[in-house]
Amino acid sequence: MKKLTILFAVFVLGSTQIFASNDDPINSEQQLRNQIAVLLESPEILVENDTLNAKIEFTLNGEGEIVVLSVDTKESTVKNYVKSRLNYKKIDSEIANIGSKIFRISLKILKPRA
């Protein structure tokens, strides 16, 4: 009888753990990417060619702020734009606990259609 109650207790604890788990986990990195896209939208940069490209490396500090490490592009205006829009901008506290790793994203600025 004692083994039966222990087995029942283990079953109850195990089943509550299953129900407590989240079936649709929130992808923190995708949310971070979406926030960066919002911060970088509507650039006021004169684009002479069809596109301007940049590769951005950044990390998050302990206060949940974006720290731009490098912007790999030929255009200094794009580099200044990215740094001014992203450097030390706070992100949502929900995704600030991703950890201290280096993130890499690509930026493509298209020439506006006439």
TIKENU-76331 format. One record per residue (C-alpha): x, y, z. Coordinates in nm, 3 decimals, m for minus. Example, Ala and Ser with C-alpha at 12.3 -4.5 7.8 and 13.67 -1.06 7.14 Angstrom:
{c1:1.230&c2:m0.450&c3:0.780}
{c1:1.367&c2:m0.106&c3:0.714}
END
This chain:
{c1:0.000&c2:0.000&c3:0.000}
{c1:0.287&c2:0.234&c3:0.083}
{c1:0.443&c2:0.175&c3:m0.261}
{c1:0.109&c2:0.250&c3:m0.424}
{c1:0.079&c2:0.590&c3:m0.254}
{c1:0.438&c2:0.678&c3:m0.345}
{c1:0.372&c2:0.576&c3:m0.705}
{c1:0.055&c2:0.786&c3:m0.707}
{c1:0.244&c2:1.089&c3:m0.566}
{c1:0.514&c2:1.053&c3:m0.833}
{c1:0.245&c2:1.029&c3:m1.102}
{c1:0.069&c2:1.343&c3:m0.976}
{c1:0.394&c2:1.543&c3:m0.960}
{c1:0.498&c2:1.422&c3:m1.304}
{c1:0.166&c2:1.508&c3:m1.463}
{c1:0.164&c2:1.860&c3:m1.316}
{c1:0.510&c2:1.913&c3:m1.461}
{c1:0.381&c2:1.814&c3:m1.805}
{c1:0.088&c2:2.055&c3:m1.784}
{c1:0.309&c2:2.336&c3:m1.656}
{c1:0.539&c2:2.319&c3:m1.956}
{c1:0.480&c2:2.566&c3:m2.235}
{c1:0.382&c2:2.404&c3:m2.565}
{c1:0.464&c2:2.717&c3:m2.766}
{c1:0.798&c2:2.846&c3:m2.638}
{c1:0.871&c2:3.208&c3:m2.721}
{c1:1.177&c2:3.241&c3:m2.937}
{c1:1.373&c2:3.513&c3:m2.760}
{c1:1.620&c2:3.560&c3:m3.043}
{c1:1.337&c2:3.614&c3:m3.291}
{c1:1.183&c2:3.872&c3:m3.059}
{c1:1.520&c2:4.046&c3:m3.030}
{c1:1.550&c2:4.052&c3:m3.409}
{c1:1.201&c2:4.203&c3:m3.437}
{c1:1.288&c2:4.477&c3:m3.187}
{c1:1.605&c2:4.561&c3:m3.378}
{c1:1.406&c2:4.576&c3:m3.701}
{c1:1.174&c2:4.830&c3:m3.537}
{c1:1.469&c2:5.037&c3:m3.415}
{c1:1.627&c2:5.039&c3:m3.762}
{c1:1.317&c2:5.108&c3:m3.969}
{c1:1.271&c2:5.419&c3:m4.182}
{c1:1.633&c2:5.517&c3:m4.246}
{c1:1.689&c2:5.861&c3:m4.389}
{c1:1.995&c2:5.764&c3:m4.589}
{c1:2.053&c2:5.860&c3:m4.950}
{c1:2.093&c2:5.533&c3:m5.141}
{c1:2.273&c2:5.578&c3:m5.472}
{c1:2.283&c2:5.212&c3:m5.577}
{c1:1.994&c2:4.970&c3:m5.547}
{c1:2.089&c2:4.853&c3:m5.197}
{c1:2.324&c2:4.921&c3:m4.909}
{c1:2.433&c2:4.618&c3:m4.707}
{c1:2.584&c2:4.589&c3:m4.362}
{c1:2.668&c2:4.309&c3:m4.122}
{c1:2.609&c2:4.402&c3:m3.759}
{c1:2.763&c2:4.232&c3:m3.455}
{c1:2.623&c2:4.318&c3:m3.113}
{c1:2.576&c2:4.183&c3:m2.766}
{c1:2.355&c2:4.260&c3:m2.466}
{c1:2.496&c2:4.407&c3:m2.145}
{c1:2.376&c2:4.343&c3:m1.789}
{c1:2.121&c2:4.626&c3:m1.802}
{c1:1.943&c2:4.479&c3:m2.105}
{c1:2.094&c2:4.726&c3:m2.351}
{c1:2.225&c2:4.658&c3:m2.700}
{c1:2.598&c2:4.717&c3:m2.740}
{c1:2.710&c2:4.740&c3:m3.103}
{c1:3.047&c2:4.571&c3:m3.146}
{c1:3.099&c2:4.625&c3:m3.518}
{c1:2.922&c2:4.734&c3:m3.835}
{c1:3.084&c2:4.589&c3:m4.145}
{c1:2.997&c2:4.817&c3:m4.438}
{c1:3.171&c2:5.042&c3:m4.687}
{c1:2.940&c2:5.336&c3:m4.618}
{c1:3.018&c2:5.544&c3:m4.311}
{c1:2.665&c2:5.688&c3:m4.312}
{c1:2.522&c2:5.340&c3:m4.261}
{c1:2.771&c2:5.270&c3:m3.983}
{c1:2.679&c2:5.593&c3:m3.805}
{c1:2.307&c2:5.529&c3:m3.857}
{c1:2.322&c2:5.179&c3:m3.706}
{c1:2.530&c2:5.290&c3:m3.409}
{c1:2.307&c2:5.587&c3:m3.336}
{c1:1.989&c2:5.381&c3:m3.357}
{c1:2.105&c2:5.071&c3:m3.167}
{c1:2.389&c2:5.150&c3:m2.927}
{c1:2.272&c2:5.137&c3:m2.564}
{c1:1.903&c2:5.111&c3:m2.650}
{c1:1.704&c2:4.912&c3:m2.396}
{c1:1.518&c2:4.602&c3:m2.505}
{c1:1.220&c2:4.429&c3:m2.345}
{c1:1.299&c2:4.271&c3:m2.011}
{c1:1.139&c2:3.944&c3:m2.128}
{c1:1.423&c2:3.876&c3:m2.370}
{c1:1.707&c2:4.051&c3:m2.187}
{c1:1.804&c2:3.722&c3:m2.021}
{c1:1.930&c2:3.561&c3:m2.344}
{c1:2.283&c2:3.574&c3:m2.211}
{c1:2.607&c2:3.737&c3:m2.308}
{c1:2.672&c2:3.604&c3:m2.653}
{c1:2.752&c2:3.780&c3:m2.978}
{c1:2.465&c2:3.818&c3:m3.221}
{c1:2.510&c2:3.876&c3:m3.594}
{c1:2.246&c2:4.018&c3:m3.824}
{c1:2.245&c2:4.151&c3:m4.178}
{c1:2.098&c2:4.483&c3:m4.275}
{c1:1.983&c2:4.568&c3:m4.624}
{c1:1.866&c2:4.920&c3:m4.707}
{c1:1.678&c2:4.937&c3:m5.035}
{c1:1.660&c2:5.238&c3:m5.260}
{c1:1.312&c2:5.393&c3:m5.235}
{c1:1.095&c2:5.352&c3:m5.540}
{c1:1.026&c2:5.670&c3:m5.729}
END
